[in-house]
Amino acid sequence: MSEYHSTLPVSSGSAGPASVSVFASPSSWIESDAVAQCHQVAALDGMVHVAGMPDLHPGKGAPIGAAMASTVLYPFLVGSDIGCGIAVFPIRIKRPAPARLAARFPDLDQPLDPVADAGDPAWEVWEGDIPAGYTESLGTVGRGNHFVELARVGTVFDEMHAHRLGLAEGDLVLIVHSGSRGLGERILREHTEVHGAGPAADPAAYLKAHDEAVRWGSMNRRLLAARVAHALGAEPAEPIVDQCHNLVEIRDGMYLHRKGAAPGDERDVLIAGTRGTPSYLVAAHAGPEAGHSVAHGAGRKMSRSDALRRGRAKHTVEELRRTPVGSIVVCGDRQLLFEEAPTAYKKIEQVVNDLVSHELATPVATTIPLVTYKTPDVKSERRDQRRQRGRG
């Protein structure tokens, strides 16, 4: 076990030097560019501490998989997908055959309209108003690494925590990974058009908009889970886990920015693996040195362009649609299949082992994918269209 740790000077106006800690073992894959980005963030005015998680990797201007504490609020450290997070919902389905259920997933690229689709039963889980009045993209999952997954509980490591969550080996869950869609992007753009990567001129105004995006993302994860549950013939349920990993909070008198880092202060967190590997439910107990945070996923090992180039040379489309664990990936976007191939990510077991070795989390259970939805399957859409024409 080892910890990367350095102390860097920061620009004038800071109360003192900013420290950088990366919670990873020597055998973990941590790109030098990601560590360099942590140093760059540490040099920002007002920065106090940067904590890198074992899934740390380079992002656009700031590292992904980091918690960054500062006396100054920097919207670009949170990024455009404010409110992105992962929620876990229990679900009951008789005879969960992956091939049969994969064909029943709804089109989660097609948004629900509050007026035209007012009769959709999925709306029953939506509580209160629509945050920021943002009605676009409701009920959609988005692209990139976002997904909705039907999974079964695999190995249970901690019976006490599993019982507390109401889970047992073999139970089924829906895992939803999505954010605030275009709302967060709009909020960041309004800031960067005036201030670029600089600090928020009016932190209170930014935080008000930010909090609306966080609430929108959480409610939309409920809506997504409800859409899928109804399509699979099941009843929607309340989430047992719902943690946002792109956000900023005021803590200990500072702004704690999280970019791809889940709150780890006595929280339950689903750390996403890949489409062909387990994910891990953990009970997190991270302290201030780790920014009260834990990893949010396996973390990318390859850029999207590298994954696309190498994947096309190594895999076929069908190989990526049927994974080594026997699950099915619903994805009509061939390029996305290669970009999101399991080989493009770090080993989830190593990420979790690093969290355990640094005493940041306790593994509770694995979840094994059965069906992972990314985008509508083109063949299924065409089949549905033919059926509709036949009925007509």
N, C-alpha and C positions, 0 to 999 in steps of 0.2 A: 504494500500500500504506500502511495506517495501523494503528495499534494504540491501542485505548482503554485508558487507564491512569490510575488515580487511587490516592491513598493516603488511608485513613480511620483515625481513632482507634478503638480498641476498648475494651471495658469493662475494669475493673480485673482483674488476674490474668494478663493477656496479657504476653508478653515484649516486645511492641512493636506498632507499627501494622501493620494488615493491608492488603495491596495487592490491587488488582483489575485484571486484564488480560483484555481480550476480543480474541481473535485473529480479527478480521474486517475486511474492507475497507469503505470508505465506501459502496460500492454494495450491500453485503450487507444483508439484512432482519434487523435485530436490534430486537426490541420494547423500548421503554423500560421496560416492566414487568419484563422479564427482567434488564435491567441493574440495575434497582432491587433485585431479589431478590439479585443478587450483592453489592450494597452492604449489604443486610440481613444476609447471611451473614457478610460481612467484619467486621461489628460484634459478632459472637458472641465470647464469652469464649474466649481461647486461639487464635483464628483468626490464621493467619499470611499465607496467600495464597489468592486465588480466581482461577482461570483459566477463562474462558469460551471455549467452542469456537465456530466459525462457525455451528453448528446450534443455538446457544443459544436457548431459549424458556422462557416461564414455566411453572412446575410448581406443585404443591400445597405451598406453604410454602417451597419451595426451587427454584432454577433447574434446568432439565434441559439437559444439555450443558455440564456444569461439573466441574472437579476442584478440590477444596477441602482445603487442608492446614491442620491444626490440632494443637495440643498436647492438645486435648480431643476425645474420641470422641462424635460426635452421630449416633445411629442414624437420625434423621429425614432426614439429608442423603443417606443411601443409599436410603431409601424402603422400600416394602413388597415390591417385586419384586427382592429380593436375588438375585444370581446371574444376572440377565437378561443374555443375550449373543447373539452371532451366530456360528454355525459354518458352515463350507463343506466339503462332501464331494464328491469326484469320483464320477461315476456314468457307466456305459456303457449306452446304450440304442440299439438299432437303429431307424431311421426314427422320430425323435421328433416325431410329429405332435401339436401341442398339443391339438386337440379330442379325439383318441383317448385321450391320456394323462390329460387332465383328468377324464374319466369314470372313470378307474381309481384315482384318489386315494382312500385309505381315509378313514373317518370319524375324524378326529383330535380330535373332541369326546368320543369314546367311550374311556374309559380302559382300559388293560390291567390285569387283575387278576393278581397274582403267582401265585395258586393256580388260579383258574378258567381263566386263559389261559396256563398254564405251558407249553403246547405251542407257543405262537406263536414262529416262528423269529426274530422281532425280538429276543427276550430274549438271543440269543447274543452281542449286542454289549455287554450289561450286565456290568460287572466288579465283583465283590465284593458288599458288602452294600447295602441301600437306606439312604442317608444319613438320619439322624434317625428311621429306621423309618417314614418318611412314604410310605405306599402309595397315598394318594389322588392322582388326576390323572396317574398315570404314563402316558406316551405321548400326552399331550394338549398342544396348542399354545397354547391360551388365546385371549383376545379382544384388543381394542385394536389396537395396531400389530404384533402378533405374526403370524408367517406361516411357511409352508414353501413354498419356491419351486424349481421346476426352471428352470434358466437355462443359456444357452450363453455361453461366453467370446467376447466381441466383440473390440474393439481391444486389442491388446497394446502397451503403451507401453514396457515394460522387459523385454527378452528374458531378461536374466540372472536377474532375480527370478522371472519366469514359469517359466523352466526349473527353478529351484530348487524351486518349488512343484509342478512336474510338470504345468504347464498350457500349452496352446497354443490359438491361435484356433480356435474351433469346438468345443472340448471342452465336455462337459456337466457341470454341478455341481448339487448340491442345497444350498440355502441355508436354514438353520433359525434363526429368531429367536424365542426363547422363554426363560422364566425359571424360577423355582422355584415358580411357581403359588401355591397357598395356603400353602406352607411359609414363605416370606418374609413374607407378610402376618401369619401367626401370630406370628412372631418380633418384628416391629415392634409389633404390638398388645400383646404381653406387656410391652414396654417402655413404650409410650405410656400404657397404663392406669395406670401408677404414676408415670412421670416426664414425661409429655407430650412436648414437643419438647426437653426438657432432655438433658444428657449422660448417657452410660451410667454407672450407679453402679458396675457391675462390668464394666469393659471386657473382661477375659479371658473372662467368661462369655458376653458378647454375641458376641465374636469366635469362640468355639467354635461357637455356634449358627449364626452367619453363615457360617462356613467349610463347615458341613454343607449349608447352602442353596446355596452356590456350587457345591459338588460335585454336589448333586442336579440343579441346572440343567444342568450340563455333560453329565452322564450321560443326562438326559432328552432333550437335543438329539440324542444318539447314537441313542436309542431311537426318536425321531420319524423320523430319517433312515432307520433300518433298516425301520420300518413302511412308509414310502413306497417305498423301494427294492424291497422284496419285492413290493409291490402293482404296481409298474411292470415287474416281471420282471427286476430287476437284482440284483446282489450288493451288500450293504452294504460300505462302505469306511471307513477311518479318516479323521477330519477333517484337512484340510491347514491349516485356520484354525479356532480356537475361542477367542474373546476375550469375556470378561464385561465389561459396561459399567455395572453397578450393584454396587458393592462398596467396601470400605474395606481398605486395606493399611497396614502400618507401614513407613514409608520415611523415611530420614534423621532418625530419632528422632521423627517426627510421624505422625499419622493422616492418610492421604491418602484422602479420600472422593471417590468418582466416582459421579455421577448422570447417566447418559446420556453418558458419556465413556469411550472405550476406552483401555486401556493402550497408550501410544505409545512405549515405550522399547525400540526395536529389535524391534518385533513386526509381524506381518502382520495387517492388519485389513480386514474387509469393511465398507465404509461404505454402508449401505443407501440406495438411492434411493427411488422409489415404485413402485407396481404398473405404471405406464405409462412408466417411465424406466429407464435403466441404473443399476446399482450399481457401486461402484468398489472394487477390491482395491488396497490401498496397502501399501507398506513404510514403517512409521512410525519416526520418529527424533526424537521430541519431548524437549526438555530440561526442567529444573526450572521455568523461568518459565511453561511451559504445563502444569505439573503432570504432566509425563511422560505426556501424554494427547493424543488426537486425537478428532475428531468421531466419532459412532457412526451418523449417518444424515443425511438431508436436513434434519430438524428441522421441526416444525410451523410453518406460517405463519398458520393459522386455528385457533381453538378448535373443538372437536367440534360445538358448537351452531351456530357460524357456517358451518362446512363443510356441515352438514346443510341449513341454510336456503338457502345460496347454491347448493349442489349440486343441490337439487331444482328450483331455478329454471333451472339451466343444463344439466343432464345428464339422460339417461334411465338406467334401470337397465341396459339392454342396452349402452349406450355405455360404462358403467363395467365391464362384464363382458368386453368386448373392447377392449383398449387400443390406443393409437396405434402401439405397437411390434409389434402382431400377437399379443400374448399373451392368455391367458384367465385371468380371475379367478374362482376357485371360492369363492362366498360366498352362502350362503342367507339371510344377514341383510341386508336391504335398507338399514336404517339405517346399518349398519357400512360398506356400500359407499360411501355418501355421505360419511361421516365420514373415511374413508381414501382419498378421491379424490386423484389426483395433484395437483390444484390446491390442496389443503389444505396442501401442503408447499412448502418452499423449493426452489430449483433446486439439484440435487445438484452440478452442474458448478461453481456459484459456491462451494459449501462446500469442494469439493476444491481449487479454485483458491486459496482463502484459506489452506488448509493448506500448499499448495505455496509460496505467496508468503511465508509466515512460516517456511518451511523446517522444517515439522513432519512432512512425509510425501512420499514419492515414488510417483506413480501406477504401478501395475503393469499392470492390465487392467480392462476393463469386463466386467460380466456383464449379459446381456440376458434379461429374463424370457420364459419360454415358458408356464409355468403357475404361478400363484400361488394357494396354498390359504389361505383365511381361516377359513371355517366350512363344514360340509357343505352341498352344494347340495340344496335341498328337493326339486326335481324328480327328481334322481338317487336320493334316498332313496325316494321314492314308487315310482320305476321298479323299484328293487331289491326293494321290498316286494311288488310285483305279481309279479315273477319268482319270489320265494320261495313265494307263494301258489299260483302255477301249478305249481311243482314238487310242492307238497303235495297 
